[in-house]
Protein backbone atom coordinates (compact mmCIF):
# COMPACT_ATOMS: atom_id res chain seq x y z
CA UNK A 1 0.00 0.00 0.00
CA UNK A 2 1.30 3.34 -0.97
CA UNK A 3 1.50 6.33 1.42
CA UNK A 4 0.90 9.96 0.66
CA UNK A 5 3.83 11.89 -0.66
CA UNK A 6 5.22 14.76 1.34
CA UNK A 7 5.00 17.22 -1.53
CA UNK A 8 3.53 20.55 -0.57
CA UNK A 9 0.59 21.99 -2.44
CA UNK A 10 1.79 24.61 -4.88
CA UNK A 11 -0.39 27.68 -4.97
CA UNK A 12 -2.01 28.34 -8.27
CA UNK A 13 -2.89 31.60 -9.95
CA UNK A 14 -6.37 31.51 -8.39
CA UNK A 15 -4.90 32.01 -4.90
CA UNK A 16 -4.53 35.70 -5.61
CA UNK A 17 -8.23 36.04 -6.32
CA UNK A 18 -10.46 38.16 -4.10
CA UNK A 19 -12.04 35.09 -2.47
CA UNK A 20 -8.71 33.52 -1.60
CA UNK A 21 -7.39 36.73 -0.06
CA UNK A 22 -10.64 37.08 1.91
CA UNK A 23 -10.34 33.52 3.27
CA UNK A 24 -6.76 34.12 4.32
CA UNK A 25 -7.56 37.41 6.11
CA UNK A 26 -10.79 36.21 7.77
CA UNK A 27 -9.14 34.39 10.73
CA UNK A 28 -7.02 37.49 11.47
CA UNK A 29 -9.89 40.04 11.42
CA UNK A 30 -13.21 38.19 11.84
CA UNK A 31 -15.34 41.12 13.03
CA UNK A 32 -14.05 43.55 10.44
CA UNK A 33 -14.51 41.14 7.53
CA UNK A 34 -17.65 39.25 8.62
CA UNK A 35 -19.41 40.89 11.56
CA UNK A 36 -19.34 44.49 10.39
CA UNK A 37 -20.69 43.76 6.88
CA UNK A 38 -23.39 41.53 8.41
CA UNK A 39 -24.54 44.27 10.80
CA UNK A 40 -24.35 46.79 7.94
CA UNK A 41 -26.66 44.69 5.78
CA UNK A 42 -29.16 44.34 8.66
CA UNK A 43 -29.21 48.11 9.33
CA UNK A 44 -29.40 49.02 5.63
CA UNK A 45 -32.24 46.53 5.16
CA UNK A 46 -34.11 48.14 8.02
CA UNK A 47 -33.85 51.58 6.42
CA UNK A 48 -34.76 50.15 3.00
CA UNK A 49 -37.87 48.36 4.31
CA UNK A 50 -39.21 51.33 6.33
CA UNK A 51 -40.82 53.11 3.32
CA UNK A 52 -42.29 49.83 2.08
CA UNK A 53 -43.89 49.19 5.47
CA UNK A 54 -45.20 52.75 5.61
CA UNK A 55 -46.84 52.28 2.19
CA UNK A 56 -48.49 49.11 3.43
CA UNK A 57 -50.04 50.84 6.44
CA UNK A 58 -51.10 53.89 4.40
CA UNK A 59 -52.91 51.61 1.95
CA UNK A 60 -54.67 49.92 4.87
CA UNK A 61 -55.65 53.30 6.35
CA UNK A 62 -57.25 54.36 3.07
CA UNK A 63 -59.55 51.32 3.23
CA UNK A 64 -60.68 52.05 6.79
CA UNK A 65 -63.30 54.79 7.03
CA UNK A 66 -64.05 56.91 10.03
CA UNK A 67 -67.66 56.53 11.16
CA UNK A 68 -69.69 59.07 13.04
CA UNK A 69 -71.26 57.98 16.31
CA UNK A 70 -74.71 57.84 14.71
CA UNK A 71 -73.52 55.64 11.84
CA UNK A 72 -71.80 53.31 14.28
CA UNK A 73 -75.03 52.94 16.24
CA UNK A 74 -76.88 52.12 13.03
CA UNK A 75 -79.10 55.18 13.01
CA UNK A 76 -80.28 56.34 9.63
CA UNK A 77 -80.79 59.89 8.44
CA UNK A 78 -84.55 59.64 8.94
CA UNK A 79 -84.19 59.27 12.73
CA UNK A 80 -85.15 62.15 14.96
CA UNK A 81 -82.45 64.04 16.78
CA UNK A 82 -82.28 63.46 20.53
CA UNK A 83 -82.10 66.43 22.83
CA UNK A 84 -81.27 65.69 26.47
CA UNK A 85 -83.53 68.43 27.89
CA UNK A 86 -86.43 67.34 25.74
CA UNK A 87 -86.01 63.72 26.82
CA UNK A 88 -85.83 64.76 30.47
CA UNK A 89 -89.07 66.71 30.31
CA UNK A 90 -90.78 63.94 28.32
CA UNK A 91 -89.88 61.35 30.96
CA UNK A 92 -90.68 63.73 33.83
CA UNK A 93 -94.18 64.23 32.43
CA UNK A 94 -94.94 60.55 32.95
CA UNK A 95 -96.36 59.51 36.29
CA UNK A 96 -93.47 57.58 37.82
CA UNK A 97 -95.01 57.27 41.29
CA UNK A 98 -97.57 54.69 40.20
CA UNK A 99 -95.49 51.63 39.41
CA UNK A 100 -95.41 48.07 40.59
CA UNK A 101 -92.37 45.91 41.20
CA UNK A 102 -92.75 42.66 39.21
CA UNK A 103 -90.60 39.57 39.62
CA UNK A 104 -89.18 37.88 36.57
CA UNK A 105 -90.48 34.39 35.87
CA UNK A 106 -87.87 31.75 36.61
CA UNK A 107 -87.13 28.67 34.56
CA UNK A 108 -88.35 25.31 35.78
CA UNK A 109 -86.13 24.05 38.60
CA UNK A 110 -84.35 27.38 39.02
CA UNK A 111 -84.31 28.96 42.47
CA UNK A 112 -86.47 32.06 42.70
CA UNK A 113 -84.27 33.63 45.37
CA UNK A 114 -86.95 33.72 48.06
CA UNK A 115 -85.96 32.48 51.48
C-alpha positions in Angstrom: 0.0 0.0 0.0 1.3 3.3 -1.0 1.5 6.3 1.4 0.9 10.0 0.7 3.8 11.9 -0.7 5.2 14.8 1.3 5.0 17.2 -1.5 3.5 20.5 -0.6 0.6 22.0 -2.4 1.8 24.6 -4.9 -0.4 27.7 -5.0 -2.0 28.3 -8.3 -2.9 31.6 -10.0 -6.4 31.5 -8.4 -4.9 32.0 -4.9 -4.5 35.7 -5.6 -8.2 36.0 -6.3 -10.5 38.2 -4.1 -12.0 35.1 -2.5 -8.7 33.5 -1.6 -7.4 36.7 -0.1 -10.6 37.1 1.9 -10.3 33.5 3.3 -6.8 34.1 4.3 -7.6 37.4 6.1 -10.8 36.2 7.8 -9.1 34.4 10.7 -7.0 37.5 11.5 -9.9 40.0 11.4 -13.2 38.2 11.8 -15.3 41.1 13.0 -14.0 43.6 10.4 -14.5 41.1 7.5 -17.6 39.3 8.6 -19.4 40.9 11.6 -19.3 44.5 10.4 -20.7 43.8 6.9 -23.4 41.5 8.4 -24.5 44.3 10.8 -24.3 46.8 7.9 -26.7 44.7 5.8 -29.2 44.3 8.7 -29.2 48.1 9.3 -29.4 49.0 5.6 -32.2 46.5 5.2 -34.1 48.1 8.0 -33.8 51.6 6.4 -34.8 50.1 3.0 -37.9 48.4 4.3 -39.2 51.3 6.3 -40.8 53.1 3.3 -42.3 49.8 2.1 -43.9 49.2 5.5 -45.2 52.8 5.6 -46.8 52.3 2.2 -48.5 49.1 3.4 -50.0 50.8 6.4 -51.1 53.9 4.4 -52.9 51.6 2.0 -54.7 49.9 4.9 -55.7 53.3 6.4 -57.3 54.4 3.1 -59.5 51.3 3.2 -60.7 52.0 6.8 -63.3 54.8 7.0 -64.1 56.9 10.0 -67.7 56.5 11.2 -69.7 59.1 13.0 -71.3 58.0 16.3 -74.7 57.8 14.7 -73.5 55.6 11.8 -71.8 53.3 14.3 -75.0 52.9 16.2 -76.9 52.1 13.0 -79.1 55.2 13.0 -80.3 56.3 9.6 -80.8 59.9 8.4 -84.6 59.6 8.9 -84.2 59.3 12.7 -85.2 62.1 15.0 -82.4 64.0 16.8 -82.3 63.5 20.5 -82.1 66.4 22.8 -81.3 65.7 26.5 -83.5 68.4 27.9 -86.4 67.3 25.7 -86.0 63.7 26.8 -85.8 64.8 30.5 -89.1 66.7 30.3 -90.8 63.9 28.3 -89.9 61.3 31.0 -90.7 63.7 33.8 -94.2 64.2 32.4 -94.9 60.5 33.0 -96.4 59.5 36.3 -93.5 57.6 37.8 -95.0 57.3 41.3 -97.6 54.7 40.2 -95.5 51.6 39.4 -95.4 48.1 40.6 -92.4 45.9 41.2 -92.8 42.7 39.2 -90.6 39.6 39.6 -89.2 37.9 36.6 -90.5 34.4 35.9 -87.9 31.8 36.6 -87.1 28.7 34.6 -88.3 25.3 35.8 -86.1 24.0 38.6 -84.4 27.4 39.0 -84.3 29.0 42.5 -86.5 32.1 42.7 -84.3 33.6 45.4 -87.0 33.7 48.1 -86.0 32.5 51.5 
